[in-house]
Amino acid sequence: MKKMKYIVLSLVGACALTMVSCTDLEEEVYSDIPLDKFFQTERDVLMNAGRAYTKLQRFPEEQRLWSLIENSSDEMVIPGRDDGLWWEQGRWDELHTHRFNSSNKILRQSYEYVFEGISACNEVIYETEESEITFEGKDRIVSEIKILRALFYYWAIDNWGNVPFTIDFTDKELPEQKDRKFIFSFIEQEILDHVDNLQDQPTAAHYGRVTQGMAWTLLAKLYLNAEEWIGESKYEQAVDACNKVIALNAYSIEDDYFTNFKVKNENSRENIFVIVNHSVYTKDRLYWYTLTLNDASRATFGFKGEMWDGFVLEPEFFNKYAENDLRRNSFLFGQQYDMNGNPIYFIEENDTVWFEYTPTIGNYRARKKWEGARCCKYEYQKDLEYYVTDMENDFVLFRYADVLYTKLEALWRLGRAGEMLNDPELQKIRTRAGMPPYQASDITAEELLDEFGREFAWEARRRQDQIRFGVWGNTWWNKPASGPTAKLFPLPQTALSANSKLRQNPGY
């Protein structure tokens, strides 16, 4: 393991935010220890602050926010298999066809993920501010966690609109429900108030932590969605926030697109904010190889154990890639080969059947084991076995390509896209994929939306983009038209039952 990764793994768990190594990254609960007994040194404060970061780690799990966002978009689908598996009482079908309901398990667990994150941030902020321990950088820790909390609230208003709001850990009352505009303003002000306290340049010590680059990127994405979320155009502000990231001169577009997603992707110059993973210490977090691949792919990657063969690329989305677009290799399709380059086959009724993943799917309720392109965007490491080891790739939440494309879209909406088209870093996003740089005549709403899909496939951005470009309610593969209420998910019934101050979103 590289030194940088080792440092960061100390950060995310019990040795959070320190440079001291540790081998146990499971969250440790300190709530029963009096503050004056626990917070006795600077290290104690730093360790405790890391507990908020651990709440990020469940984001890319099978039944958390990432899968909710992706499966409700046109990027991913989880059809029923011909052996009856993966239908699961239709819960995945409800999401993909936009028949959202407040009792859906994935929706409930995604909501809980967001608000558990907010609660953890509130607790850490309170404990840190209450601690009498003083040291250089203590204010930075508080600012980091406040902007981390802003990220969780950003996810909350993006997906649920009007949500319960509290920033006081000591408040025992049921939180009031606030509208999107109120929380939008809160997020904006939190970032503006605290961004200058943050680390400006990415370093090993701050890897996986909130930095100025992360904060300005979050603000840019907030502004990009302002017209949809609060009815106010803030595209000029989005451009300004992107320029703040660019001015840091800390990030650049990698020569190889897939450098950002390698097993050891901590050295990417493009990734701005990641969720740190480890194959053992952050267990049951990133196990996409199990979710997407068929057992036959064990011969390709040397995996152990059973593949679950569920998450596949929606067939129509595959067609958005040109044949020479290198980003299409984010997915496995066609004849599959073992580690020695031999074609994989299986015997069926005494016949040899060559194993290939077909991008098409014949029957939505009875998908065959070779149907559907499979994700391989994140590099797979050998010898993985679910329940034993997880993927070690750090999950990318924000990267520099997102900043440049956010700026491009904002300028385009202002009628000024031409100002940016000659930017060599912008052009590199296309040329590294084997595609020509954009000319002014290329920039249309349809092309931008398709390009964002190709560049950020399975990175939990697609739902936002489809809503912002006005196609969320359209029909697509196996999805009927959906009304405007489907832009927001319903609040889970469990949340409504627990808090009488909450009101369900319209249409549910």
JOWOJO-V880577 format. One record per residue. N is the residue number from 1. RES is the residue in one letter. PHI is phi in whole degrees, -180 to 180 (* if undefined). BURIAL is b if it has 16 or more other ideal C-beta (glycine too) atoms within 10 Angstrom, else e. D_CENTER is the distance of its C-alpha to the mean C-alpha in Angstrom with 2 decimals. Layout:
n:N res:RES phi:PHI burial:BURIAL d_center:D_CENTER
n:N res:RES phi:PHI burial:BURIAL d_center:D_CENTER
This chain:
n:1 res:M phi:* burial:e d_center:24.30
n:2 res:K phi:-71 burial:e d_center:24.18
n:3 res:K phi:-59 burial:e d_center:25.21
n:4 res:M phi:-62 burial:b d_center:22.06
n:5 res:K phi:-62 burial:b d_center:19.92
n:6 res:Y phi:-64 burial:e d_center:22.64
n:7 res:I phi:-61 burial:b d_center:22.65
n:8 res:V phi:-70 burial:b d_center:18.96
n:9 res:L phi:-63 burial:b d_center:19.16
n:10 res:S phi:-64 burial:b d_center:21.95
n:11 res:L phi:-65 burial:b d_center:19.83
n:12 res:V phi:-77 burial:b d_center:17.19
n:13 res:G phi:-113 burial:b d_center:19.84
n:14 res:A phi:-64 burial:b d_center:23.37
n:15 res:C phi:-97 burial:b d_center:24.32
n:16 res:A phi:-57 burial:b d_center:21.53
n:17 res:L phi:63 burial:b d_center:22.01
n:18 res:T phi:-114 burial:b d_center:25.24
n:19 res:M phi:-102 burial:e d_center:26.57
n:20 res:V phi:-97 burial:e d_center:28.16
n:21 res:S phi:-71 burial:e d_center:27.10
n:22 res:C phi:-156 burial:b d_center:26.38
n:23 res:T phi:-121 burial:e d_center:25.73
n:24 res:D phi:-125 burial:e d_center:24.36
n:25 res:L phi:-103 burial:b d_center:20.78
n:26 res:E phi:-69 burial:e d_center:21.00
n:27 res:E phi:-65 burial:b d_center:20.97
n:28 res:E phi:-108 burial:e d_center:24.56
n:29 res:V phi:-93 burial:e d_center:25.86
n:30 res:Y phi:-115 burial:b d_center:28.28
n:31 res:S phi:-65 burial:e d_center:28.90
n:32 res:D phi:-93 burial:e d_center:32.41
n:33 res:I phi:-100 burial:e d_center:33.52
n:34 res:P phi:-57 burial:e d_center:35.28
n:35 res:L phi:-59 burial:b d_center:33.77
n:36 res:D phi:-72 burial:e d_center:37.03
n:37 res:K phi:-94 burial:e d_center:37.07
n:38 res:F phi:-83 burial:b d_center:33.53
n:39 res:F phi:-82 burial:b d_center:32.94
n:40 res:Q phi:-112 burial:e d_center:35.80
n:41 res:T phi:-140 burial:e d_center:34.27
n:42 res:E phi:-58 burial:b d_center:31.62
n:43 res:R phi:-61 burial:b d_center:29.91
n:44 res:D phi:-60 burial:b d_center:29.75
n:45 res:V phi:-63 burial:b d_center:27.90
n:46 res:L phi:-65 burial:b d_center:25.40
n:47 res:M phi:-60 burial:b d_center:24.86
n:48 res:N phi:-65 burial:b d_center:24.31
n:49 res:A phi:-62 burial:b d_center:21.75
n:50 res:G phi:-63 burial:b d_center:19.47
n:51 res:R phi:-63 burial:b d_center:19.20
n:52 res:A phi:-67 burial:b d_center:16.80
n:53 res:Y phi:-67 burial:b d_center:14.33
n:54 res:T phi:-62 burial:b d_center:14.65
n:55 res:K phi:-69 burial:b d_center:13.16
n:56 res:L phi:-71 burial:b d_center:9.61
n:57 res:Q phi:-64 burial:b d_center:10.21
n:58 res:R phi:-85 burial:b d_center:10.05
n:59 res:F phi:-50 burial:b d_center:6.43
n:60 res:P phi:-91 burial:b d_center:6.46
n:61 res:E phi:-73 burial:b d_center:10.08
n:62 res:E phi:-58 burial:b d_center:12.36
n:63 res:Q phi:-124 burial:b d_center:13.02
n:64 res:R phi:-125 burial:b d_center:10.25
n:65 res:L phi:-61 burial:b d_center:7.86
n:66 res:W phi:-58 burial:b d_center:5.60
n:67 res:S phi:-70 burial:b d_center:9.18
n:68 res:L phi:-62 burial:b d_center:10.65
n:69 res:I phi:-64 burial:b d_center:8.87
n:70 res:E phi:-71 burial:b d_center:9.49
n:71 res:N phi:-73 burial:b d_center:12.88
n:72 res:S phi:-88 burial:b d_center:14.14
n:73 res:S phi:-99 burial:b d_center:13.70
n:74 res:D phi:-95 burial:b d_center:16.00
n:75 res:E phi:-93 burial:b d_center:13.73
n:76 res:M phi:-137 burial:b d_center:13.96
n:77 res:V phi:-146 burial:b d_center:16.82
n:78 res:I phi:-126 burial:b d_center:18.20
n:79 res:P phi:-72 burial:b d_center:21.96
n:80 res:G phi:-70 burial:b d_center:24.70
n:81 res:R phi:-91 burial:b d_center:26.37
n:82 res:D phi:-72 burial:e d_center:30.11
n:83 res:D phi:-98 burial:e d_center:30.64
n:84 res:G phi:91 burial:e d_center:29.29
n:85 res:L phi:-79 burial:e d_center:26.08
n:86 res:W phi:75 burial:b d_center:22.61
n:87 res:W phi:-73 burial:e d_center:24.18
n:88 res:E phi:49 burial:e d_center:23.83
n:89 res:Q phi:58 burial:e d_center:25.84
n:90 res:G phi:78 burial:e d_center:23.96
n:91 res:R phi:-66 burial:b d_center:20.86
n:92 res:W phi:-73 burial:b d_center:18.57
n:93 res:D phi:-63 burial:b d_center:21.13
n:94 res:E phi:-57 burial:b d_center:21.09
n:95 res:L phi:-71 burial:b d_center:17.46
n:96 res:H phi:-69 burial:b d_center:17.92
n:97 res:T phi:-96 burial:b d_center:21.25
n:98 res:H phi:61 burial:b d_center:20.26
n:99 res:R phi:-103 burial:e d_center:22.78
n:100 res:F phi:-67 burial:b d_center:20.69
n:101 res:N phi:-140 burial:e d_center:22.63
n:102 res:S phi:-73 burial:b d_center:22.41
n:103 res:S phi:-103 burial:e d_center:23.16
n:104 res:N phi:-64 burial:b d_center:20.34
n:105 res:K phi:-63 burial:e d_center:19.07
n:106 res:I phi:-66 burial:b d_center:15.40
n:107 res:L phi:-64 burial:b d_center:15.48
n:108 res:R phi:-63 burial:b d_center:17.40
n:109 res:Q phi:-68 burial:b d_center:15.30
n:110 res:S phi:-68 burial:b d_center:12.11
n:111 res:Y phi:-62 burial:b d_center:14.46
n:112 res:E phi:-64 burial:b d_center:15.89
n:113 res:Y phi:-58 burial:b d_center:12.71
n:114 res:V phi:-65 burial:b d_center:12.31
n:115 res:F phi:-80 burial:b d_center:16.04
n:116 res:E phi:-66 burial:e d_center:16.58
n:117 res:G phi:-65 burial:b d_center:14.36
n:118 res:I phi:-62 burial:b d_center:16.56
n:119 res:S phi:-62 burial:b d_center:19.62
n:120 res:A phi:-63 burial:b d_center:18.99
n:121 res:C phi:-64 burial:b d_center:18.62
n:122 res:N phi:-58 burial:b d_center:21.79
n:123 res:E phi:-66 burial:b d_center:23.62
n:124 res:V phi:-65 burial:b d_center:22.89
n:125 res:I phi:-61 burial:b d_center:23.84
n:126 res:Y phi:-60 burial:e d_center:27.00
n:127 res:E phi:-65 burial:b d_center:28.02
n:128 res:T phi:-70 burial:b d_center:27.52
n:129 res:E phi:-69 burial:e d_center:29.45
n:130 res:E phi:-76 burial:e d_center:32.12
n:131 res:S phi:-65 burial:b d_center:32.67
n:132 res:E phi:-85 burial:e d_center:35.85
n:133 res:I phi:-67 burial:e d_center:34.70
n:134 res:T phi:-120 burial:e d_center:34.51
n:135 res:F phi:-165 burial:e d_center:33.27
n:136 res:E phi:-65 burial:e d_center:32.04
n:137 res:G phi:102 burial:e d_center:28.30
n:138 res:K phi:-64 burial:b d_center:28.18
n:139 res:D phi:-62 burial:e d_center:27.38
n:140 res:R phi:-64 burial:b d_center:24.47
n:141 res:I phi:-60 burial:b d_center:23.01
n:142 res:V phi:-61 burial:b d_center:23.41
n:143 res:S phi:-64 burial:b d_center:21.84
n:144 res:E phi:-57 burial:b d_center:18.74
n:145 res:I phi:-70 burial:b d_center:18.28
n:146 res:K phi:-67 burial:b d_center:19.14
n:147 res:I phi:-78 burial:b d_center:16.44
n:148 res:L phi:-62 burial:b d_center:13.91
n:149 res:R phi:-62 burial:b d_center:15.43
n:150 res:A phi:-61 burial:b d_center:15.11
n:151 res:L phi:-63 burial:b d_center:11.30
n:152 res:F phi:-63 burial:b d_center:11.62
n:153 res:Y phi:-68 burial:b d_center:14.32
n:154 res:Y phi:-60 burial:b d_center:12.41
n:155 res:W phi:-64 burial:b d_center:10.08
n:156 res:A phi:-65 burial:b d_center:13.49
n:157 res:I phi:-76 burial:b d_center:15.44
n:158 res:D phi:-62 burial:b d_center:13.01
n:159 res:N phi:-95 burial:b d_center:13.14
n:160 res:W phi:-123 burial:b d_center:16.52
n:161 res:G phi:77 burial:b d_center:18.52
n:162 res:N phi:-85 burial:b d_center:21.30
n:163 res:V phi:-137 burial:b d_center:20.32
n:164 res:P phi:-64 burial:b d_center:22.21
n:165 res:F phi:-135 burial:b d_center:22.37
n:166 res:T phi:-157 burial:e d_center:23.75
n:167 res:I phi:-125 burial:b d_center:23.58
n:168 res:D phi:-110 burial:e d_center:26.72
n:169 res:F phi:-65 burial:b d_center:26.37
n:170 res:T phi:-86 burial:e d_center:30.10
n:171 res:D phi:-73 burial:e d_center:30.18
n:172 res:K phi:-96 burial:e d_center:31.28
n:173 res:E phi:-78 burial:e d_center:31.41
n:174 res:L phi:-63 burial:e d_center:29.05
n:175 res:P phi:-68 burial:b d_center:26.57
n:176 res:E phi:-74 burial:e d_center:27.40
n:177 res:Q phi:-86 burial:b d_center:25.22
n:178 res:K phi:-112 burial:b d_center:24.48
n:179 res:D phi:-81 burial:e d_center:23.78
n:180 res:R phi:-57 burial:b d_center:20.92
n:181 res:K phi:-65 burial:e d_center:23.21
n:182 res:F phi:-61 burial:b d_center:24.10
n:183 res:I phi:-74 burial:b d_center:20.63
n:184 res:F phi:-56 burial:b d_center:19.65
n:185 res:S phi:-64 burial:e d_center:22.68
n:186 res:F phi:-62 burial:b d_center:21.88
n:187 res:I phi:-60 burial:b d_center:18.47
n:188 res:E phi:-56 burial:b d_center:20.28
n:189 res:Q phi:-70 burial:e d_center:23.16
n:190 res:E phi:-58 burial:b d_center:21.31
n:191 res:I phi:-66 burial:b d_center:19.70
n:192 res:L phi:-64 burial:e d_center:23.09
n:193 res:D phi:-74 burial:e d_center:24.96
n:194 res:H phi:-119 burial:b d_center:23.08
n:195 res:V phi:-61 burial:b d_center:21.60
n:196 res:D phi:-70 burial:e d_center:24.96
n:197 res:N phi:-78 burial:b d_center:25.00
n:198 res:L phi:-87 burial:b d_center:22.03
n:199 res:Q phi:-61 burial:b d_center:22.29
n:200 res:D phi:-90 burial:e d_center:22.60
n:201 res:Q phi:-110 burial:e d_center:22.39
n:202 res:P phi:-67 burial:b d_center:19.90
n:203 res:T phi:-137 burial:e d_center:21.89
n:204 res:A phi:-59 burial:e d_center:21.75
n:205 res:A phi:-68 burial:e d_center:22.45
n:206 res:H phi:-110 burial:b d_center:19.49
n:207 res:Y phi:-64 burial:b d_center:16.90
n:208 res:G phi:82 burial:b d_center:13.73
n:209 res:R phi:-106 burial:b d_center:15.31
n:210 res:V phi:-68 burial:b d_center:15.16
n:211 res:T phi:-127 burial:b d_center:17.36
n:212 res:Q phi:-61 burial:b d_center:18.90
n:213 res:G phi:-59 burial:b d_center:16.68
n:214 res:M phi:-64 burial:b d_center:13.52
n:215 res:A phi:-65 burial:b d_center:15.62
n:216 res:W phi:-67 burial:b d_center:17.06
n:217 res:T phi:-65 burial:b d_center:13.85
n:218 res:L phi:-60 burial:b d_center:12.62
n:219 res:L phi:-65 burial:b d_center:16.16
n:220 res:A phi:-61 burial:b d_center:16.29
n:221 res:K phi:-70 burial:b d_center:13.41
n:222 res:L phi:-61 burial:b d_center:15.19
n:223 res:Y phi:-65 burial:b d_center:18.41
n:224 res:L phi:-61 burial:b d_center:17.29
n:225 res:N phi:-97 burial:b d_center:16.68
n:226 res:A phi:-61 burial:b d_center:19.79
n:227 res:E phi:-63 burial:e d_center:22.17
n:228 res:E phi:-73 burial:b d_center:20.30
n:229 res:W phi:-83 burial:b d_center:19.50
n:230 res:I phi:-128 burial:b d_center:22.78
n:231 res:G phi:74 burial:e d_center:25.07
n:232 res:E phi:-126 burial:e d_center:25.48
n:233 res:S phi:-77 burial:e d_center:24.92
n:234 res:K phi:-133 burial:b d_center:23.37
n:235 res:Y phi:-70 burial:b d_center:22.82
n:236 res:E phi:-64 burial:e d_center:25.25
n:237 res:Q phi:-65 burial:b d_center:23.41
n:238 res:A phi:-64 burial:b d_center:20.15
n:239 res:V phi:-61 burial:b d_center:22.22
n:240 res:D phi:-62 burial:b d_center:23.63
n:241 res:A phi:-66 burial:b d_center:20.36
n:242 res:C phi:-62 burial:b d_center:19.25
n:243 res:N phi:-63 burial:e d_center:22.72
n:244 res:K phi:-65 burial:b d_center:22.25
n:245 res:V phi:-66 burial:b d_center:19.48
n:246 res:I phi:-60 burial:b d_center:21.75
n:247 res:A phi:-66 burial:e d_center:24.72
n:248 res:L phi:-65 burial:b d_center:23.35
n:249 res:N phi:54 burial:e d_center:24.10
n:250 res:A phi:-110 burial:b d_center:21.64
n:251 res:Y phi:-132 burial:b d_center:19.29
n:252 res:S phi:-154 burial:e d_center:20.19
n:253 res:I phi:-79 burial:b d_center:19.15
n:254 res:E phi:-66 burial:b d_center:19.61
n:255 res:D phi:-64 burial:e d_center:22.48
n:256 res:D phi:-110 burial:e d_center:20.65
n:257 res:Y phi:-51 burial:b d_center:17.31
n:258 res:F phi:-82 burial:b d_center:16.59
n:259 res:T phi:-58 burial:b d_center:17.38
n:260 res:N phi:-68 burial:b d_center:13.80
n:261 res:F phi:-124 burial:b d_center:12.83
n:262 res:K phi:-69 burial:b d_center:16.08
n:263 res:V phi:-57 burial:b d_center:16.86
n:264 res:K phi:-103 burial:b d_center:18.11
n:265 res:N phi:-96 burial:b d_center:15.64
n:266 res:E phi:-70 burial:b d_center:16.49
n:267 res:N phi:-96 burial:e d_center:19.06
n:268 res:S phi:-61 burial:b d_center:16.97
n:269 res:R phi:-85 burial:b d_center:18.38
n:270 res:E phi:-98 burial:b d_center:15.57
n:271 res:N phi:-71 burial:b d_center:12.54
n:272 res:I phi:-99 burial:b d_center:12.64
n:273 res:F phi:-145 burial:b d_center:10.22
n:274 res:V phi:-130 burial:b d_center:8.89
n:275 res:I phi:-100 burial:b d_center:8.81
n:276 res:V phi:-74 burial:b d_center:12.25
n:277 res:N phi:-126 burial:b d_center:13.34
n:278 res:H phi:-143 burial:b d_center:16.90
n:279 res:S phi:-65 burial:b d_center:18.60
n:280 res:V phi:-121 burial:e d_center:20.76
n:281 res:Y phi:-80 burial:b d_center:19.95
n:282 res:T phi:-112 burial:b d_center:16.41
n:283 res:K phi:-69 burial:b d_center:17.58
n:284 res:D phi:60 burial:e d_center:15.97
n:285 res:R phi:-116 burial:b d_center:12.33
n:286 res:L phi:-116 burial:b d_center:11.43
n:287 res:Y phi:-132 burial:b d_center:14.21
n:288 res:W phi:-65 burial:b d_center:13.20
n:289 res:Y phi:-57 burial:b d_center:16.73
n:290 res:T phi:-73 burial:b d_center:18.19
n:291 res:L phi:-68 burial:b d_center:16.16
n:292 res:T phi:-107 burial:b d_center:16.92
n:293 res:L phi:-90 burial:b d_center:20.15
n:294 res:N phi:-85 burial:b d_center:23.74
n:295 res:D phi:-54 burial:e d_center:26.12
n:296 res:A phi:-60 burial:b d_center:27.84
n:297 res:S phi:-74 burial:b d_center:25.06
n:298 res:R phi:-61 burial:b d_center:26.15
n:299 res:A phi:-68 burial:b d_center:28.96
n:300 res:T phi:-79 burial:b d_center:26.64
n:301 res:F phi:-111 burial:b d_center:24.49
n:302 res:G phi:75 burial:e d_center:26.82
n:303 res:F phi:-72 burial:b d_center:24.70
n:304 res:K phi:-111 burial:e d_center:26.55
n:305 res:G phi:79 burial:e d_center:26.39
n:306 res:E phi:-95 burial:e d_center:25.37
n:307 res:M phi:-88 burial:b d_center:22.53
n:308 res:W phi:-92 burial:b d_center:21.35
n:309 res:D phi:56 burial:b d_center:21.15
n:310 res:G phi:-126 burial:b d_center:19.04
n:311 res:F phi:-85 burial:b d_center:15.85
n:312 res:V phi:-132 burial:b d_center:17.17
n:313 res:L phi:-76 burial:b d_center:16.72
n:314 res:E phi:-62 burial:b d_center:18.48
n:315 res:P phi:-54 burial:b d_center:21.86
n:316 res:E phi:-68 burial:e d_center:22.19
n:317 res:F phi:-67 burial:b d_center:18.94
n:318 res:F phi:-56 burial:b d_center:20.44
n:319 res:N phi:-73 burial:e d_center:23.28
n:320 res:K phi:-74 burial:b d_center:21.33
n:321 res:Y phi:-89 burial:b d_center:21.61
n:322 res:A phi:-70 burial:e d_center:25.04
n:323 res:E phi:-60 burial:e d_center:26.64
n:324 res:N phi:-94 burial:e d_center:26.67
n:325 res:D phi:-80 burial:b d_center:23.04
n:326 res:L phi:-64 burial:e d_center:21.80
n:327 res:R phi:-68 burial:b d_center:18.17
n:328 res:R phi:-62 burial:b d_center:19.54
n:329 res:N phi:-75 burial:e d_center:19.78
n:330 res:S phi:-67 burial:b d_center:16.08
n:331 res:F phi:-132 burial:b d_center:17.78
n:332 res:L phi:-85 burial:b d_center:20.93
n:333 res:F phi:-153 burial:b d_center:23.80
n:334 res:G phi:81 burial:e d_center:27.58
n:335 res:Q phi:-56 burial:e d_center:29.84
n:336 res:Q phi:-104 burial:b d_center:28.24
n:337 res:Y phi:-128 burial:e d_center:29.99
n:338 res:D phi:-82 burial:b d_center:30.43
n:339 res:M phi:-64 burial:e d_center:30.14
n:340 res:N phi:-98 burial:e d_center:33.65
n:341 res:G phi:86 burial:e d_center:33.05
n:342 res:N phi:-86 burial:e d_center:34.93
n:343 res:P phi:-64 burial:e d_center:33.86
n:344 res:I phi:-85 burial:b d_center:32.61
n:345 res:Y phi:-144 burial:b d_center:34.76
n:346 res:F phi:-141 burial:e d_center:35.75
n:347 res:I phi:-101 burial:e d_center:39.04
n:348 res:E phi:-134 burial:e d_center:39.30
n:349 res:E phi:54 burial:e d_center:42.81
n:350 res:N phi:68 burial:e d_center:44.38
n:351 res:D phi:-108 burial:e d_center:42.59
n:352 res:T phi:-84 burial:e d_center:40.25
n:353 res:V phi:-117 burial:e d_center:36.97
n:354 res:W phi:-74 burial:e d_center:34.80
n:355 res:F phi:-88 burial:b d_center:31.16
n:356 res:E phi:-139 burial:e d_center:28.87
n:357 res:Y phi:-87 burial:b d_center:25.59
n:358 res:T phi:-96 burial:e d_center:26.42
n:359 res:P phi:-64 burial:b d_center:23.84
n:360 res:T phi:-87 burial:e d_center:25.92
n:361 res:I phi:-133 burial:b d_center:26.10
n:362 res:G phi:-79 burial:e d_center:29.52
n:363 res:N phi:-128 burial:e d_center:29.22
n:364 res:Y phi:-61 burial:e d_center:26.17
n:365 res:R phi:-91 burial:e d_center:27.71
n:366 res:A phi:-146 burial:e d_center:28.99
n:367 res:R phi:-67 burial:b d_center:26.79
n:368 res:K phi:-85 burial:e d_center:28.52
n:369 res:K phi:-67 burial:b d_center:27.10
n:370 res:W phi:-101 burial:b d_center:27.04
n:371 res:E phi:-87 burial:b d_center:25.55
n:372 res:G phi:100 burial:b d_center:22.10
n:373 res:A phi:-67 burial:b d_center:20.43
n:374 res:R phi:-114 burial:b d_center:18.18
n:375 res:C phi:-72 burial:b d_center:15.04
n:376 res:C phi:-139 burial:b d_center:16.01
n:377 res:K phi:-63 burial:b d_center:13.61
n:378 res:Y phi:-84 burial:b d_center:12.96
n:379 res:E phi:-56 burial:b d_center:16.54
n:380 res:Y phi:-94 burial:b d_center:18.18
n:381 res:Q phi:-100 burial:b d_center:20.63
n:382 res:K phi:-75 burial:e d_center:23.90
n:383 res:D phi:68 burial:e d_center:25.23
n:384 res:L phi:-78 burial:b d_center:22.09
n:385 res:E phi:-147 burial:e d_center:23.07
n:386 res:Y phi:-60 burial:b d_center:21.01
n:387 res:Y phi:78 burial:e d_center:22.39
n:388 res:V phi:-120 burial:e d_center:23.52
n:389 res:T phi:-135 burial:b d_center:20.89
n:390 res:D phi:-111 burial:b d_center:17.14
n:391 res:M phi:-63 burial:b d_center:15.52
n:392 res:E phi:-100 burial:b d_center:15.71
n:393 res:N phi:-59 burial:b d_center:13.22
n:394 res:D phi:-78 burial:b d_center:11.04
n:395 res:F phi:-79 burial:b d_center:7.32
n:396 res:V phi:-88 burial:b d_center:6.67
n:397 res:L phi:-95 burial:b d_center:4.83
n:398 res:F phi:-131 burial:b d_center:8.18
n:399 res:R phi:-139 burial:b d_center:11.08
n:400 res:Y phi:-63 burial:b d_center:14.59
n:401 res:A phi:-59 burial:b d_center:14.62
n:402 res:D phi:-63 burial:b d_center:12.34
n:403 res:V phi:-63 burial:b d_center:15.05
n:404 res:L phi:-68 burial:b d_center:17.87
n:405 res:Y phi:-75 burial:b d_center:16.81
n:406 res:T phi:-64 burial:b d_center:16.20
n:407 res:K phi:-64 burial:b d_center:19.70
n:408 res:L phi:-60 burial:b d_center:21.12
n:409 res:E phi:-63 burial:b d_center:20.13
n:410 res:A phi:-61 burial:b d_center:21.45
n:411 res:L phi:-64 burial:b d_center:24.63
n:412 res:W phi:-61 burial:b d_center:25.04
n:413 res:R phi:-69 burial:b d_center:24.99
n:414 res:L phi:-90 burial:e d_center:27.59
n:415 res:G phi:77 burial:e d_center:29.64
n:416 res:R phi:-132 burial:e d_center:29.26
n:417 res:A phi:-59 burial:b d_center:26.96
n:418 res:G phi:-60 burial:e d_center:29.90
n:419 res:E phi:-64 burial:e d_center:29.59
n:420 res:M phi:-115 burial:b d_center:26.63
n:421 res:L phi:-64 burial:b d_center:27.31
n:422 res:N phi:-89 burial:e d_center:29.36
n:423 res:D phi:-64 burial:e d_center:26.76
n:424 res:P phi:-62 burial:e d_center:26.73
n:425 res:E phi:-70 burial:b d_center:23.14
n:426 res:L phi:-63 burial:b d_center:22.08
n:427 res:Q phi:-62 burial:b d_center:24.44
n:428 res:K phi:-66 burial:b d_center:23.12
n:429 res:I phi:-57 burial:b d_center:19.76
n:430 res:R phi:-82 burial:b d_center:22.04
n:431 res:T phi:-68 burial:e d_center:24.80
n:432 res:R phi:-68 burial:b d_center:22.82
n:433 res:A phi:-88 burial:b d_center:21.73
n:434 res:G phi:81 burial:e d_center:25.46
n:435 res:M phi:-113 burial:b d_center:25.41
n:436 res:P phi:-73 burial:e d_center:27.74
n:437 res:P phi:-61 burial:e d_center:26.77
n:438 res:Y phi:-74 burial:b d_center:26.71
n:439 res:Q phi:-103 burial:e d_center:30.00
n:440 res:A phi:-57 burial:e d_center:30.47
n:441 res:S phi:-70 burial:e d_center:31.54
n:442 res:D phi:-79 burial:e d_center:28.29
n:443 res:I phi:-84 burial:b d_center:26.16
n:444 res:T phi:-126 burial:e d_center:25.98
n:445 res:A phi:-60 burial:e d_center:23.52
n:446 res:E phi:-64 burial:e d_center:23.27
n:447 res:E phi:-69 burial:e d_center:22.81
n:448 res:L phi:-61 burial:b d_center:20.15
n:449 res:L phi:-63 burial:b d_center:18.05
n:450 res:D phi:-65 burial:b d_center:18.74
n:451 res:E phi:-66 burial:b d_center:18.03
n:452 res:F phi:-61 burial:b d_center:14.61
n:453 res:G phi:-64 burial:b d_center:13.98
n:454 res:R phi:-65 burial:b d_center:15.59
n:455 res:E phi:-74 burial:b d_center:13.90
n:456 res:F phi:-116 burial:b d_center:10.20
n:457 res:A phi:-53 burial:b d_center:10.69
n:458 res:W phi:65 burial:b d_center:8.15
n:459 res:E phi:-107 burial:b d_center:5.27
n:460 res:A phi:66 burial:b d_center:4.65
n:461 res:R phi:-110 burial:b d_center:7.35
n:462 res:R phi:-62 burial:b d_center:10.37
n:463 res:R phi:-58 burial:b d_center:11.46
n:464 res:Q phi:-55 burial:b d_center:11.92
n:465 res:D phi:-63 burial:b d_center:13.78
n:466 res:Q phi:-64 burial:b d_center:15.93
n:467 res:I phi:-67 burial:b d_center:16.95
n:468 res:R phi:-66 burial:b d_center:17.77
n:469 res:F phi:-92 burial:b d_center:19.81
n:470 res:G phi:76 burial:e d_center:21.63
n:471 res:V phi:-116 burial:e d_center:21.07
n:472 res:W phi:-59 burial:b d_center:19.04
n:473 res:G phi:-87 burial:b d_center:22.40
n:474 res:N phi:-70 burial:e d_center:23.76
n:475 res:T phi:-80 burial:e d_center:24.64
n:476 res:W phi:-147 burial:b d_center:22.91
n:477 res:W phi:-49 burial:e d_center:23.32
n:478 res:N phi:62 burial:b d_center:24.54
n:479 res:K phi:-117 burial:b d_center:23.15
n:480 res:P phi:-76 burial:e d_center:25.86
n:481 res:A phi:-63 burial:e d_center:25.82
n:482 res:S phi:-127 burial:b d_center:24.24
n:483 res:G phi:-80 burial:e d_center:25.49
n:484 res:P phi:-65 burial:e d_center:24.09
n:485 res:T phi:-66 burial:e d_center:23.34
n:486 res:A phi:-71 burial:b d_center:20.53
n:487 res:K phi:-65 burial:b d_center:18.45
n:488 res:L phi:-117 burial:b d_center:17.84
n:489 res:F phi:-80 burial:b d_center:17.33
n:490 res:P phi:-70 burial:b d_center:20.31
n:491 res:L phi:-66 burial:b d_center:20.45
n:492 res:P phi:-61 burial:b d_center:20.92
n:493 res:Q phi:-62 burial:b d_center:24.62
n:494 res:T phi:-62 burial:e d_center:24.33
n:495 res:A phi:-69 burial:b d_center:23.22
n:496 res:L phi:-65 burial:b d_center:26.07
n:497 res:S phi:-69 burial:e d_center:28.51
n:498 res:A phi:-85 burial:e d_center:27.71
n:499 res:N phi:-137 burial:e d_center:27.96
n:500 res:S phi:-69 burial:e d_center:30.80
n:501 res:K phi:-83 burial:e d_center:29.69
n:502 res:L phi:-88 burial:b d_center:26.73
n:503 res:R phi:-121 burial:e d_center:27.33
n:504 res:Q phi:-66 burial:e d_center:25.51
n:505 res:N phi:-64 burial:b d_center:23.90
n:506 res:P phi:-57 burial:e d_center:26.50
n:507 res:G phi:93 burial:e d_center:27.09
n:508 res:Y phi:-118 burial:e d_center:26.19
